[in-house]
Amino acid sequence: MYLRLSRTRVHRAREDEVVEALGTWIATRHRPQGLLDLVFARRLTDDDRVEHVTASLWSDRESMIDGLGPGWDRPTGLIPSVA
């Protein structure tokens, strides 16, 4: 099994936009082959930001690469950034 962690930091004032983008992203996606679990978490930081952490659990490396697409190995958030 493969576990991939990613995190994104946003200002607290923009968190609603990130949550909305996440909901849209989940609603429009199909579960990739080999994705066993997906967990989203958040925490407040000392600099008035919110850190979103995503943990995805994959059955094997090939499924993870296929599911995440090109650039799977570069640091990135799982959902599109909110500028």
C-alpha positions in Angstrom: 0.0 0.0 0.0 1.0 3.6 -0.6 0.1 6.6 1.5 0.3 10.1 0.0 0.1 13.2 2.1 -0.4 16.7 0.8 -1.1 20.0 2.5 -2.3 23.4 1.5 -2.3 26.6 3.6 -4.9 29.3 3.1 -5.9 32.4 5.0 -8.9 31.8 7.3 -10.9 34.4 5.3 -10.5 32.2 2.2 -11.3 28.8 3.8 -15.0 28.8 2.6 -13.7 29.1 -1.0 -11.4 26.1 -0.5 -14.3 24.0 1.1 -16.6 24.9 -1.8 -13.9 23.9 -4.4 -13.3 20.7 -2.5 -17.0 19.9 -2.6 -17.2 20.6 -6.3 -14.1 18.5 -6.9 -15.5 15.5 -5.0 -18.9 15.8 -6.7 -17.4 15.8 -10.2 -14.8 13.0 -9.8 -15.0 9.2 -10.1 -13.1 7.2 -7.6 -9.8 6.2 -9.2 -8.9 2.5 -9.5 -6.8 1.5 -6.5 -7.8 4.4 -4.2 -8.6 2.7 -0.9 -9.3 5.7 1.3 -9.2 9.5 1.2 -9.1 11.6 4.4 -9.3 15.4 4.7 -8.3 17.2 7.9 -7.7 20.8 8.9 -5.9 22.8 11.6 -5.4 26.4 12.5 -1.9 27.8 12.5 -0.4 30.6 14.6 -0.3 33.0 11.6 -4.1 33.0 11.1 -4.0 30.5 8.3 -5.8 27.1 8.0 -3.8 24.1 6.9 -5.7 21.5 5.0 -4.1 18.0 5.0 -5.1 15.3 2.6 -4.1 11.6 3.1 -4.8 9.2 0.2 -4.3 5.5 0.6 -3.6 3.5 -2.6 -3.4 -0.2 -3.3 -0.2 0.0 -5.3 2.2 2.5 -6.8 0.9 2.2 -10.4 -2.7 3.0 -9.3 -1.5 6.0 -7.4 0.4 7.4 -10.4 -2.6 6.7 -12.7 -5.0 8.3 -10.3 -3.0 11.4 -9.5 -1.7 11.9 -13.1 1.4 13.7 -14.3 3.3 15.4 -11.6 2.1 13.0 -8.9 5.5 13.2 -7.3 5.7 17.0 -7.0 4.4 18.7 -3.9 0.9 19.9 -4.5 -2.6 20.1 -3.0 -5.1 17.5 -4.2 -7.6 20.1 -5.2 -7.1 23.2 -7.3 -5.6 26.1 -5.4 -7.7 29.1 -4.5 -5.7 32.2 -5.3 
